[in-house]
Amino acid sequence: MNRVCLALPTNRACSATITALHAEAAYAARHFGADVQLLILDSAGTAARAGHTRTVAALPAHRGVTVHHLDEEAQRDFLRGAVRKAGLPDPERLLDLMLPPAVSYGACTNRAFLLAAALGCDSVHRRDSDSTYQLHAGRPVFPVHHELPWLGRPAAEASAAVTRTDLAPALAHRPVSLAGASFIGELSVDLGEIRRLDETVYHDVAGLWAPVGWPEDRRRALAEESFTGAGTAPFTGDHATLTVVDPMRVDMCNIAFDRAVYERIPLPPATDTIGSDYFLLHVVHDAGLPGILHNRHIENFHTPERRTGTGFPAYQRRFVKFLLSMSYFHHVYDRMAAEGDGLLDERHRVRPDRIVTFLRESTDLDRAENIWRLDRVDTAYRKLGGRYATFADRLAAERHRLLDDAERDIEDFAHLIASWPALTEAVRP
């Protein structure tokens, strides 16, 4: 029986999402005979977490579905045991990277990866608490429908089950390493207000994650496409393509990875940085590993805390840190793309040592590019005025710290990758 981990990291109240996720787990068990380990990693506040506990207790028992609801104390106990057993140096640093005190999109997913390895799962299927399933003919549209059958199997075996194949024949013997789709609804990054206030400023700000050398027209085209997912058109019927999946076509709220990927490479553990959990999409793509791109898109929505007096500057800071991270990641992506097949060993598994090398190279880059990004954000936000101008004042006071943090985040990521094989080996059943 195929054992899989359906994972939901959350730091907010989301009882409705938990109930919906359990329905997807039941669907996977019923239709595919899967042994589903439903993993809820709960970093929410006391009241929300208590509500989740009640929701989990009320879930109906279903054959083939086991629910694990872990608060941060339980997660920390598990991680301490893993780090101790791995015998790695500087254990407190590793614990902090795996369960930091601040928000980290990569770290929460890394905990899911490590727990999935401990549970003996063959794949991880990640969802988010600020999204929901589409309905078609009154029934939920579950992404697991396309994710489960083929992960880890040679791509050639999946070709008869998809609508279309767009994969070089030379790659057909490689394992299907990823299955995913995107989202419909609101922008994945909460910049809609900027767009409503000033379209020109929006394109300037949203285009700042592009490489610095791009011409303005190309940067503008990227801004127009960015964070929009699959648009707004609802699901009307299944379509799936066997291909090397373009990272721009999938979203981390709607993704599944084979264990051969996440047991070798974790995600960046950067704190307060949106987009820090997308790295593996690029690894799979640049290594030429096959995937299934389907159209069971999840519906995205924004929770109100991002627009509150405290939530607004916190979210904008995460966005700025994302922009600064791209200076380093563009270098790494370029190196990975040039490396191609060299990223894989003889068993078509990603080589962690190559990724570590590229990351450490990137920390020698000149900071001028990121200084330019901060200048552009400052100009744009002051033009918008109001709370954006107030945030620009805060940003100006933090410039040096932000630049240092962006570089340190890359150093931490390289350290975590170097430690990851020992951590995953330590937790195996």
Beta strands, then each sheet from edge to edge (+ up, - down):
strand 1: 3-10
strand 2: 35-42
strand 3: 65-71
strand 4: 123-126
strand 5: 131-133
strand 6: 135-136
strand 7: 139-140
strand 8: 164-166
strand 9: 178-180
strand 10: 183-185
strand 11: 240-243
strand 12: 255-258
strand 13: 291-294
strand 14: 298-300
sheet 1: 3+ 2+ 1+ 4+ 12- 9+ 13+ 11- 8-
sheet 2: 5+ 14- 10-
sheet 3: 6+ 7-
end
